[in-house]
Amino acid sequence: MSYTSLSQKFGIHAVTGIYAGAETVLNFGSSAEELTALRHGCGIFDLGWRGKLVLSGEDRVRWLNGMISNNTRDLVQDFGNYNLLLNAQGRIQGDLLVFQRGEFYVLETEAGQVAGIREFLERYIIMDDVEIGDISTSLTSLGVAGPNAVDVLTRAGLNPGVARTGQVLDGSWNGMGFSLVKDPVPARNWYELWLAPENVEAFWSALTDAGAVSVGAEALEWQRILLGLPRIGVDTGARVLPQETGLEIALHYTKGCYIGQEIVERIHSRGQVHRQLAGVVIDGELPPPGSKVLSGDKEVGEITSGAEMVVDDIPRCVALGYVKREALPGNAVSTGESVSVAGSPSRVTILPFQF
């Protein structure tokens, strides 16, 4: 288990715990207020629970493009995209952001996935000039998100230019270097600051002074669920296929061969999968993962993750889960029509949740 810079700094001022394979801040006192900042203002949060690999070598471009689901071969320098790592059967093994940085790539993923992804990739380095190193301890990240994020970054003097989706902009602030990254996953509306761990406190103070609200991992998890973004290893089991998750942003259908591509293409040609990640609103207590979604006596889905949260002052119990096509909104069990989960009346809804 790793420790993020902020979990140690704020250990006596905040609730800390394990998230995504690292000990970090879970909340700064009120996850509901922190979620409000992410939705309507600007939140700043520790992203030290995400690790980074660096991939170099003469064969890196060709080799990496044959390993993952998106087109990294044609990335412009200082841009990145979102990718899935699949096995030969097309099942999801991990996910990662990939950034083209000229002579090397930076790969970013949850801390709990770093070792497994590195092991998986290195297994396929045969006669290729490719090297993979772990730079998680020397380069960490802060996140800034919300509709006021750009204004806060600008007031703090940390906006080196207008960033496009997936772009990395390098800058310097008070003699300290950093990179501003606009998240390749637009739904999150994140900016990342890559920086040396010893500089975290100075950057954090500058951003909170500029109006950012301190946000912990619990509010980030609530926001993830509301946005309908699956977490790999939480909302994906050993047999989940990419198109079942709705993560089309990670798939490129014309780039050529990669591991699992044949299955992805077969599903794409067929035009549909038998089940899809959906939202479930529950009128009752949060059921545990694995709870069945029932329409009458018929099983139509299964819960994978969820949370009891407060959204704009209203308590909500919501979950993500895989639901059969017949039970998706617009089909036999439509939006608003009742199903049940763990004995509680519930309804299936499209993602993201509309609250």
C-alpha positions in Angstrom: 0.0 0.0 0.0 1.2 3.5 -0.9 0.6 6.8 0.9 -0.2 10.0 -0.9 1.5 13.3 0.0 -1.8 14.7 1.3 -2.7 11.8 3.5 0.3 12.5 5.6 -0.1 16.3 5.5 -3.8 16.3 6.4 -3.8 13.2 8.6 -4.8 15.2 11.7 -7.2 17.5 9.9 -9.2 15.1 7.8 -10.5 11.6 7.7 -8.0 9.3 5.8 -8.4 5.8 4.5 -7.7 3.5 1.6 -8.9 4.5 -1.9 -7.8 2.9 -5.2 -4.8 1.2 -3.5 -3.4 4.1 -1.6 -4.0 5.8 1.7 -5.5 9.3 1.1 -7.9 11.8 2.4 -11.5 10.5 2.4 -13.2 13.7 3.4 -12.4 17.1 5.0 -15.5 17.1 7.2 -18.5 17.1 4.8 -18.6 14.9 1.7 -21.9 16.5 0.8 -20.4 20.0 0.7 -17.4 18.7 -1.2 -19.7 17.1 -3.8 -21.5 20.4 -4.2 -18.1 22.1 -5.0 -17.4 19.5 -7.7 -20.8 20.0 -9.2 -21.3 23.7 -8.9 -18.0 25.4 -8.0 -14.4 24.2 -7.9 -12.9 21.4 -5.9 -9.2 20.5 -5.3 -8.3 17.0 -4.5 -5.4 14.6 -4.0 -4.7 12.4 -7.0 -1.7 10.7 -5.4 -3.8 7.5 -5.4 -3.0 7.4 -9.1 0.4 6.1 -10.2 2.5 6.7 -13.3 4.6 4.6 -15.5 7.0 5.9 -18.2 7.4 3.9 -21.4 10.5 4.5 -23.6 12.5 2.8 -26.3 12.7 2.9 -30.1 9.8 0.5 -30.6 7.5 2.3 -28.1 5.0 3.8 -30.6 4.3 0.6 -32.6 4.5 -1.7 -29.6 2.1 0.3 -27.3 -0.5 0.8 -30.1 -0.7 -3.0 -30.4 -1.3 -3.5 -26.7 -4.2 -1.2 -25.8 -7.6 -0.3 -27.2 -7.2 3.3 -28.4 -5.1 4.9 -31.0 -1.8 6.0 -29.3 0.2 5.8 -32.5 -1.2 9.0 -33.9 -1.3 11.0 -30.7 0.2 14.5 -31.2 3.0 15.2 -28.8 1.8 16.5 -25.4 -1.7 15.0 -25.9 -3.2 11.9 -24.3 -6.2 9.6 -24.5 -8.1 7.0 -22.4 -7.4 3.3 -23.0 -8.5 -0.2 -21.9 -6.2 -3.1 -21.5 -7.9 -6.3 -22.8 -7.0 -10.0 -22.9 -7.2 -12.1 -26.0 -10.9 -12.8 -25.2 -11.7 -9.1 -25.2 -12.2 -8.9 -21.4 -11.1 -5.8 -19.5 -7.9 -6.2 -17.5 -7.2 -2.6 -16.6 -7.6 1.0 -17.8 -5.1 3.8 -18.2 -4.5 7.3 -19.6 -1.7 7.5 -22.1 0.2 10.7 -22.9 2.6 11.2 -25.7 5.6 13.2 -24.4 8.0 13.0 -27.3 10.7 10.5 -26.5 8.5 8.7 -24.0 4.9 8.0 -23.0 3.4 8.6 -19.6 0.9 6.0 -18.5 -1.4 6.9 -15.6 -3.8 4.6 -13.7 -5.0 3.9 -10.2 -2.2 3.0 -7.8 -3.8 -0.4 -7.2 -3.5 -1.2 -10.9 0.1 0.0 -11.5 1.9 -3.3 -10.7 -0.6 -5.5 -12.6 -0.6 -3.3 -15.7 3.2 -3.2 -15.7 3.4 -6.9 -15.4 0.9 -7.5 -18.1 2.7 -5.2 -20.5 6.1 -6.5 -19.8 4.9 -10.0 -20.6 4.6 -8.9 -24.2 8.0 -7.3 -24.6 9.9 -10.0 -26.6 12.4 -8.6 -29.1 11.1 -5.1 -28.8 13.2 -2.1 -27.8 10.8 -1.0 -25.0 11.4 -0.2 -21.3 8.8 0.5 -18.6 9.6 2.3 -15.4 7.6 3.4 -12.4 7.8 7.1 -11.6 4.9 7.2 -9.1 7.1 8.3 -6.2 8.8 11.2 -8.1 5.7 12.6 -9.9 2.4 13.1 -8.2 -0.9 14.8 -9.1 -3.5 17.2 -7.8 -6.9 17.5 -9.3 -9.0 20.6 -9.9 -12.5 20.1 -11.1 -15.9 21.9 -11.5 -17.4 24.7 -13.6 -15.2 27.3 -11.9 -11.9 25.3 -12.3 -10.4 27.5 -15.0 -11.1 30.7 -13.0 -9.5 29.3 -9.9 -6.4 28.0 -11.8 -6.1 31.5 -13.4 -6.4 33.3 -10.1 -3.7 31.0 -8.6 -1.4 31.8 -11.5 -1.4 28.1 -12.6 -3.1 28.3 -16.0 -0.3 28.5 -18.6 -2.7 28.5 -21.6 -6.0 27.3 -23.0 -5.8 23.5 -22.8 -7.7 21.2 -25.2 -9.0 17.8 -24.1 -6.1 15.5 -23.3 -3.5 18.2 -23.7 -0.5 18.6 -21.4 0.8 22.2 -20.9 4.2 22.6 -19.1 4.6 25.7 -16.8 6.6 27.2 -14.0 5.2 28.8 -10.8 7.4 30.5 -8.1 10.4 28.6 -9.5 8.6 25.2 -9.3 7.9 23.3 -12.5 4.5 21.7 -13.2 2.3 20.4 -16.0 -1.3 21.2 -16.4 -3.3 18.3 -17.9 -6.9 18.6 -19.2 -8.3 15.1 -18.5 -8.9 13.0 -21.6 -12.2 11.8 -20.1 -14.4 14.9 -20.6 -17.2 13.7 -18.4 -15.1 14.2 -15.3 -14.3 17.9 -16.1 -10.9 17.5 -14.4 -7.6 19.3 -14.7 -4.6 17.6 -13.3 -1.4 19.2 -12.0 1.6 17.0 -12.3 4.3 18.1 -9.8 7.0 16.9 -7.5 5.6 15.5 -4.2 7.6 18.1 -2.1 5.7 20.9 -3.8 2.2 19.7 -3.1 1.6 21.9 0.0 2.5 25.1 -1.9 0.3 24.4 -4.8 -2.6 23.2 -2.6 -2.4 26.4 -0.6 -2.4 28.6 -3.7 -5.5 26.9 -5.1 -7.5 27.0 -1.9 -6.5 30.6 -1.5 -7.9 31.2 -5.0 -11.3 29.7 -4.0 -11.0 25.9 -4.5 -12.8 23.7 -1.9 -10.8 20.8 -0.4 -12.4 17.6 -1.6 -11.7 14.0 -0.4 -12.0 10.7 -2.2 -15.5 9.9 -0.9 -17.0 12.9 -2.8 -15.0 11.9 -5.9 -16.5 8.4 -5.7 -20.0 9.9 -5.4 -19.3 12.1 -8.4 -18.0 9.1 -10.4 -21.2 7.1 -9.7 -23.4 10.0 -10.6 -21.5 10.4 -13.9 -21.9 6.7 -14.6 -18.2 6.1 -15.0 -17.2 2.5 -14.1 -14.2 1.7 -12.0 -12.1 -1.1 -13.3 -12.0 -3.9 -10.8 -15.0 -2.6 -9.0 -17.6 -2.4 -11.8 -15.9 -4.8 -14.0 -15.4 -8.5 -13.3 -13.3 -11.1 -15.1 -15.8 -11.4 -17.9 -16.9 -7.8 -18.7 -16.6 -6.6 -22.3 -15.8 -3.0 -23.2 -19.1 -2.2 -24.9 -21.0 -3.4 -21.8 -19.4 -0.5 -19.8 -20.3 2.3 -22.2 -16.6 3.3 -22.4 -16.7 3.9 -26.1 -14.2 6.8 -25.5 -11.6 4.1 -25.0 -12.1 2.3 -28.3 -10.7 3.0 -31.7 -12.2 0.8 -34.5 -9.9 1.6 -37.4 -6.4 1.7 -35.9 -5.5 -2.0 -36.6 -4.7 -5.0 -34.5 -4.3 -5.0 -30.8 -4.9 -7.6 -28.0 -8.6 -8.3 -27.9 -9.4 -6.4 -31.0 -11.1 -9.3 -32.8 -13.8 -9.6 -30.1 -14.3 -5.8 -29.9 -14.8 -5.7 -33.7 -17.2 -8.6 -33.6 -19.4 -6.9 -31.1 -19.2 -3.6 -33.0 -20.3 -5.3 -36.2 -23.1 -7.0 -34.4 -24.3 -3.7 -33.1 -25.3 -4.5 -29.5 -24.5 -6.4 -26.3 -26.9 -8.3 -24.2 -26.5 -6.1 -21.1 -25.3 -2.5 -20.4 -24.1 -0.5 -17.4 -27.0 1.5 -16.1 -28.0 3.5 -13.1 -30.4 2.3 -10.4 -32.2 4.6 -8.0 -33.1 2.7 -4.8 -35.9 3.6 -2.4 -34.2 2.1 0.7 -30.8 1.2 2.1 -27.8 0.6 -0.2 -27.5 -3.0 -1.2 -24.2 -4.8 -1.3 -22.4 -5.4 -4.6 -23.8 -8.5 -6.3 -27.4 -7.8 -5.3 -29.8 -8.7 -8.0 -32.1 -6.3 -9.9 -35.5 -8.0 -10.2 -38.5 -7.3 -12.4 -41.2 -9.2 -10.6 -39.5 -12.6 -10.0 -37.2 -12.3 -13.0 -33.6 -11.3 -12.6 -32.7 -8.5 -15.0 -29.5 -7.1 -13.6 -26.9 -7.0 -10.9 -25.5 -4.1 -8.7 -21.7 -3.5 -8.9 -21.2 -0.3 -6.8 -23.2 2.4 -5.2 -23.5 5.0 -2.5 -25.9 6.7 -0.1 -25.1 10.4 -0.7 -26.5 13.9 -0.4 -27.0 15.6 -3.7 -27.9 19.3 -3.5 -29.3 18.8 0.0 -31.4 15.8 -1.0 -30.4 12.3 0.3 -30.1 9.8 -2.5 -29.4 6.1 -2.7 -28.0 5.2 -6.1 -26.0 2.4 -7.7 -24.4 1.2 -10.9 -25.0 -2.2 -12.3 -25.3 -4.3 -15.4 -28.9 -4.5 -16.7 -30.3 -6.7 -19.4 -31.3 -4.8 -22.6 -35.0 -5.7 -22.0 -34.9 -3.7 -18.7 -33.1 -0.7 -20.0 -35.0 2.6 -20.3 -37.2 2.6 -23.3 -37.6 -1.2 -23.4 -39.9 -3.5 -21.4 -39.0 -2.0 -18.1 -38.7 1.7 -18.9 -37.4 4.7 -16.9 -39.6 5.2 -13.9 -41.1 1.7 -13.9 -40.3 -0.1 -10.7 -38.0 -2.9 -10.2 -36.6 -4.1 -6.9 -33.1 -4.6 -5.3 -32.7 -6.4 -2.0 -36.4 -6.0 -1.3 -36.4 -2.2 -1.9 -38.5 -0.6 -4.7 -36.1 0.8 -7.4 -35.9 2.1 -10.9 -33.5 1.7 -13.7 -32.3 5.0 -15.3 -30.0 6.2 -18.0 -26.5 7.4 -17.2 -25.4 9.9 -16.1 -27.9 10.3 -13.3 -30.1 13.4 -13.8 -30.4 15.1 -10.4 
